[in-house]
Amino acid sequence: MSNPFVWIVEPLDPKQPLKKFFNLSKLGDVRYAHLPFSIRVLLEAAIRNCDEFLVKKGDVENILNWKVMQHKNVEVPFRPARVILQDFTGVPAVVDFAAMRDAVKKLGGDPEKINPICPADLVIDHSIQVDFNRQSDSLQKNQDLEFERNRERFEFLKWGSQAFKNLRIIPPGSGIIHQVNLEYLARVVMDQDGYYYPDSVVGTDSHTTMIDGLGVLGWGVGGIEAEAVMLGQPISMVLPEVVGYKLLGNPQPLVTSTDIVLTITKHLRQVGVVGKFVEFFGPGVAQLSIAARATIANMCPEYGATAAYFPVDDISIGYLMQTGRDKEKVMCTKRYLEAVGMLRDFKNSSQDPDFTQVVELDLHTVVPCCSGPKRPQDKVAVSDMKKDFETCLGAKQGFKGFQIAPDRHNSIVKFNFEGCDFELAHGSVVIAAITSCTNTSNPSVMLGAGLLAKKAVEAGLTVKPYIKTSLSPGSGVVTYYLRESGVMSYLSQLGFDVVGYGCMTCIGNSGPLPESVVEAITQGDLVAVGVLSGNRNFEGRVHPNTRANYLASPPLVIAYAIAGTVRIDFEKEPLGINASGKKIFLKDIWPTRNEIQAVERQFVIPGMFKEVYQKIETVNKSWNALDASSDKLYTWNPKSTYIKSPPFFDGLTLALQTPKTIEDAYVLLSFGDSVTTDHISPAGNIARNSPAARYLTSRGLTPREFNSYGSRRGNDAVMARGTFANIRLVNKFIDKQGPQTIHFPSGEILDVFDAAERYKQAGHPLIVLAGKEYGAGSSRDWAAKGPFLLGVKAVLAESYERIHRSNLVGMGVIPLQYLPGEDAGTLGLTGRERYTIIIPEKLKPQMNVQIKLDTGKTFHVIMRFDTDVELTYFHNGGILNYMIRKMAS
């Protein structure tokens, strides 16, 4: 190990010199103590792992004065200790690895050099869907159908676990990746090769940040970048600004951690933290459990930050013990953190670091709330929900509007379900899902939901049978303590049976609604509602037939399911009337914090975690029975519609190609603000009239066999056709929502894929125009791979979400950004022009480049390659091409 610093290595305990630790605080300057804790972990990982650390010995002063550093755009090569993946992003990663082995072999290299060098855990949690609910055997039926649909994908992943070293697969049915990471995988402090050092992680899912709540620095990256990390390439990043988020006071008795995170999400979106770290401090942090901190850290992508870090304190150490971690290792973790000054006392203000900016929240000001109807940052107090929804009904089409004519606001559609007559109206709840690691990892809100269900049943309340209710915990531990505490049966009586252990409704795997419900929604053009304890509610994500979707705590999910509508004022209107004619209000059945804490202390115990996790890799009999090849090179099946060798490396040579000016490009699509990766590359159902459906039909599949876009990310032919296929896509060229655009040479309106194919056949390059926050949402790499395969050479946007910009760089697609104060409107761009983007011979990070239009107009934009390493990837045509050349040579 070499680096330009005089690195101090000392025994952790002089009496036990076998274990040693790296100690950044021994660099020789006590001013290290003022660095944010997140920056300390970042720098330690950079210096510990990297020979090519870019700050030279004489710049130690700048390391310690990190505020100076960040404004100098200093690159930090961060190589995390671990990588985690879920199957929707993990399958394409393993597909890429298999194809990279083929490419390295063709170039004369050793294909087995394509292999993870750091521990990588892949949790299969994205495949299961809510096909069955409200049945005692829903769980088994959904798991059986999951295997029926995904057997080929699972066999491929099992091959990968045998063909690649350091790749561990956590089988389906085990839980949600981030909850499994929190409860089981995370170390907090690594113990490797005789040394201790802070745990750190990147994951191919944007909510990897959840682990920041335990004091493990982690964030989501695109699958492309994660693949490079697994192969030993550090993440090159500019040292980030750190916003200190000071928490004060105590939450009110009725407030949950969900209410706190939705409040923080709205606040930090207003502050503006894209590309920055957020680090929490202040006495209010000490009032939050690790589960509550993890909930707040989980939704970091929704407020746009890179990381949302809670330094380790005694509560973190207590959580490690509660979740059944080895006691001796936990004590070593604590001693190490104490020795290096990394164990935080949030009540001791003398430990408060220096931050770029400080913002505050008094927890006592937080009120029960939801977020919606279309974005996580659009918080609505529960007391305002009825009024807010009714305002949204008539408001102009947008994030807070549906543009329903006033005379239709009270429309009612009658329908029959299972022999009984019912009515639907605007605001009717048709999906109520307790789902997502965001909340199911928190025993307080889960037991709160269970206790509320118990009181509701005892009061004689029910949930209408047509509402699609479901409970999908993030780990088996949740079911264990719900059952042992006696509340599971009450949840089942209200329809909240366990339907699976996976992301399910939160990612759009909500399954079908009853046909009569869909017909009623369509007949009345109703704004039907989904209420879920998830982290995202973008248009078209949860279900095609729920135009309004609200994020809420698990107890509120049940409350709105009982009410059957969001057009209710819980303070003035009853949830329902029981058989005795008594009006039951929400306040009558809402459990107190003392009730919840008493049950949690009794039933959430270490033995549960140990029992569940000691058998996590072997408990799934269907997975154990899968047979997979152990060959080091994958044998591609040309008939497969799930797994296909991608074309990314076709024709790749060791010689670099000089980047060329993009000449006379057409605009494929023109967008406004907040276009998400769900819009660019949807994960849910494959519409029967889509290009992807036509392709699958041509391969002999029926609609029942289409599965989802997310499950077919191992096949580029499906995914290219699914790019920009979201049914809620708003393209400025078209006067209605839908995945279509104008093919300008002919003037025809075509599906986006079909238009792109026409352009490609004629040899025309393409670009995309967009507004602010382009690429918000999930970390999916197909939101960059798909446009690349359509022939998109560049995107011009007002701003980018961090992960998506990185993914574009990774695929060799140029991210361009308007100069400050400029946008398509100020420049008079219609998108109907043709664009020539001048690429100079000599490039440097964040340089300005010129764009010439066929109208004669010229203007400059910023080329968002932010580091020299990113420029290296661009010269190679992308990060994976760079890695192949590196391995082959």
Buried (B, 14 or more C-beta within 10 A) or exposed (E): EEBBBEBEEEEBEEEEEEBBBBBBBBBEEEBBBBBBBBBBBBBBBBBBBBEEBBBEEEBBEBBBBBBEBBEEEBBBBBBBBBBBBBBBBBBBBBBBBBBBBBBBBBBEBEBBBBBBBBBBBBBBBBBBBBBBBBBEEBBEBBBBBBBEBBEBBBBBBBBBBBBBEBBBBBBBBBBBBBBBBBBBBBBBBBBEEEBBBBBBBBBBBBBBBBBBBBBBBBBBBBBBBBBBBBBBBBBBBBBBBBBBBBBBBEBBEBBBBBBBBBBBBBBBBEBBBBBBBBBBBBBBBBBBBBBBBBBBBBBBBBBBBBBBBBBBBEBBBEBBEBBBBEEEBBEBBBBBBEBBBBBBEBEEEEBBBBBBBBBEBBBEEBBBBBBBBBBBBBBBBBBBBBEBBBEBBBBEEEBBBBEBEEEEBEBEBEBEBEEEEBEBBBBBBBBBBBBBBBBBBBBBBBBBBBBBBBBBBEBBBBBBEBBBBBBBBBBBBBBBBBBBBEBBEBBBBBBBBBBBBBBBBBBBBBBBBBEBBBBBBEEBBBBBBBBBBBBBBBBBBBBBBBBBBBBBBBBBBBBBBBBBBBBBEBEEBBBBEBEEEEEBBBEBBBBEBEBBBEBBEEBBBBEBBBEBBEEBBEBBEBBEEBEBBEEBEBEBEEEBBBBBBBEBBEEBEEEEEEBEEBBEBBBBBBBBBBBBBBBBBBBBBBBEEBBBBBBBBEEEBEEEEBBBBBBBBBBBBBBBBBBBBBBBBBBBBBEEBBBBBBBBEEEEEBBBBBBBBBBBEEEBBBBBBBBBBBBBBBBBBBBBBBBBBBBBBBBBBBBBBBBBBBBBBBBBBBBBBBEEEBBBEEBEBEBEBBBBBEBEEEBEBBBEBBBBBEEEEEBBBBBBBBBEBBBBBBBBBBBBBBBBBBBBE
